[in-house]
Amino acid sequence: MGRRPGLSARLKLTISYAAFLLLAGVLLLAVVWFFLLRYVPPEAVTIRGECSDPARLCPGTFIPGRGDLMRAFIPKAAVVLGFLLVFGLAGGWLLAGRMLTPLNQIAAATRIAANGSLSHRIRMPGRRDEFRELADAFDSMLEQLEAHVAEHQRFAANASHELRTPLATMQALLDVARRDPARGSEELVERLHYVNAKAVDLTEALLMLSRSGQRTFVSERVDLSLVAEEAAETLLPLAEERGVDIEVAGDFAAAAGSPALLLQMAVNLLHNAIVHNLGEGGTVRIRTTEVAGGAVLAVENTGPQLTPHLVATLTEPFQRGTLRVRSDHAGVGLGLAIVDNIVRVHDGSLTLTAREGGGLRVEVRLPEVA
């Protein structure tokens, strides 16, 4: 936005300091006039004393009038006011510069950040005041922005890599078909359909991941136990196909949020638990409980032994760990990343823990309905 040039904050403060000091001097002189000079007689008076010698002129006492006092007082008052004006301007300029130094540091840091350098920090020393609180808030904002930008850059790089794989595969299949026209097209079409379906799944997952981090929903009262049952019914065919048992238990657990997003969260957790399981004889348990301050939805599954280091990275986009899963249901590595986003926009917490006997336990804690 283009703005016309105006007075600097330092000059405005300087003029304000000088004007206030000058006003204080004028008020002081007005008080002197109001309480002292108005009681002085307008004309000068000479009081003669008595003399013992009548022929001798006795000296008298001269009492100046109001006019005499004003002629003597006004020039000196003008000098004092002029001194106050100069002193106010000089002192105000220095004082305003000292007071605005922290603001200049914040403005310089803002310009540096606007040029793309988010690693700069003000770290203003001294005791806490308004300027230092502003500087600390600015540093915190830069820290979060830097983390978000780094996360988005990493996400963009990973997304580009993941999308390039199916596209390159389709290109290779088409190149083979072009070089060998006699080759049957049935197998080619089948493989292209499979690779294209994977690319579509990945694109939809990327869209869901981007939307799940936005607070664009109207918060409603949601019973997590009903969400868990609906998610289990949705994925029951997949569980039966893989020979995994689903156990749903829990009482009424109310949370505030988006029913659609919370259902997506439960479906993703359950899908992840089914896919990364032992297969025949594996178990997935989903349980809801109401606790002080909110509601808890927990999903745990049997499966391979997981290391704490691997568990700590499972919510990152495209992180599939080292688990061996079937390619037809393995997903694209965004399930838990989407869950993490959904939990965060609901002001909840997500905890992943490796089970002692193998497998994973995921606990989602959401705040209570206000």
Secondary structure, 3 states (H helix, E strand, C coil): CCCCCCCCHHHHHHHHHHHHHHHHHHHHHHHHHHHCHHHCCCCCEEEECCCCCCCCCCCEEEECCHHHHHHHHHHHHHHHHHHHHHHHHHHHHHHHHHHHHHHHHHHHHHHHHHCCCCCCCCCCCCCCCHHHHHHHHHHHHHHHHHHHHHHHHHHHHHHHHHHHHHHHHHHHHHHHHHHCCCCCHHHHHHHHHHHHHHHHHHHHHHHHHHHHCCCCCCCEEEEHHHHHHHHHHHHHHHHHHHCEEEEEEECCCEEEECHHHHHHHHHHHHHHHHHCCCCCCEEEEEEEEEECCEEEEEEEECCCCCCHHHHHHCCCCCCCCCCCCCCCCCCCCCHHHHHHHHHHHCCCEEEEEECCCCCEEEEEEEECCC
